[in-house]
């Protein structure tokens, strides 16, 4: 009898994504938080999960994806390949601008 657990495609995707995020956090926590939109406490939580815990999370989610396509995935896919990165960046920068207001710098008086 085998102890091998058969995971569905969705479960494999979830496990792969969680392991990738965890490896990224271990390699460079600051970059991982930026890339995966995590707070420090969230990153520490993911980093601390063992392999069995990751597998249990994935197995108990069933056929539900933990990670969804971004809201503008289809328009990006329809865009020419050379424009996909700039369009994704503009969208990301636009969401940042809505969240935080830039601080105005004091003006120096000229002599």
C-alpha positions in Angstrom: 0.0 0.0 0.0 1.3 3.4 -0.9 1.3 6.6 1.2 1.3 8.8 -1.8 -1.4 11.4 -1.9 -2.9 12.1 -5.2 -3.4 15.9 -5.7 -5.6 17.4 -8.4 -4.3 20.1 -10.8 -5.7 22.8 -8.6 -4.1 21.4 -5.5 -0.8 21.1 -7.2 -1.0 24.7 -8.3 -1.8 25.8 -4.8 1.0 23.8 -3.3 3.5 25.0 -5.9 2.5 28.6 -5.3 2.7 28.3 -1.5 6.2 26.6 -1.8 7.4 29.3 -4.2 6.2 32.1 -1.9 7.8 30.4 1.1 11.2 29.8 -0.7 11.1 33.5 -1.8 10.5 34.6 1.8 13.5 32.5 3.0 15.7 33.9 0.3 14.8 37.6 0.6 11.9 38.5 2.9 11.7 42.2 1.8 11.5 41.4 -1.9 9.0 38.6 -1.3 6.7 40.9 0.7 6.8 43.3 -2.3 6.3 40.7 -5.0 3.5 38.8 -3.2 1.9 41.8 -1.5 2.5 40.5 2.0 2.9 42.2 5.3 5.8 41.2 7.5 3.6 39.2 9.9 2.0 37.3 7.0 5.4 36.5 5.5 6.7 35.2 8.9 3.6 33.0 9.1 4.1 31.5 5.7 7.8 31.0 6.3 7.1 29.1 9.5 4.8 26.5 7.9 6.2 23.0 7.6 5.8 20.8 4.5 3.0 18.8 6.2 1.2 22.0 7.1 1.4 23.2 3.5 0.1 19.9 2.2 -2.8 19.9 4.8 -3.8 23.4 3.8 -3.8 22.4 0.1 -5.6 19.1 0.7 -8.3 20.7 2.8 -9.1 23.4 0.3 -10.2 20.7 -2.2 -10.8 22.1 -5.7 -10.7 25.8 -4.7 -7.8 27.8 -6.0 -6.0 29.9 -3.4 -4.7 32.2 -6.1 -6.9 33.9 -8.7 -6.1 35.5 -12.0 -5.6 39.2 -11.7 -8.6 41.3 -12.7 -7.0 42.5 -15.9 -5.5 39.2 -17.0 -7.6 38.9 -20.2 -6.9 42.4 -21.5 -3.2 41.9 -20.8 -3.3 38.6 -22.7 -5.0 40.4 -25.6 -2.3 43.1 -25.7 0.7 42.8 -27.8 3.5 41.0 -25.9 5.7 44.1 -25.9 3.0 46.1 -24.1 2.0 43.6 -21.5 4.6 44.6 -18.9 4.1 48.4 -19.3 0.3 48.0 -19.1 0.6 45.8 -16.0 2.9 48.4 -14.4 0.6 51.3 -15.2 -2.3 49.4 -13.6 -0.2 48.7 -10.5 1.0 52.2 -10.2 -2.5 53.5 -10.6 -3.7 51.4 -7.6 -0.8 52.7 -5.5 -1.6 56.3 -6.3 -5.2 55.7 -5.1 -4.0 54.3 -1.8 -1.3 56.8 -0.8 -1.0 60.5 -1.4 2.4 61.7 -2.2 3.8 64.1 0.3 4.7 67.5 -0.9 8.3 68.5 -0.4 9.1 71.9 1.1 10.3 74.4 -1.5 13.6 76.0 -1.0 13.9 79.6 -1.6 16.4 80.7 -4.2 19.0 83.2 -3.2 
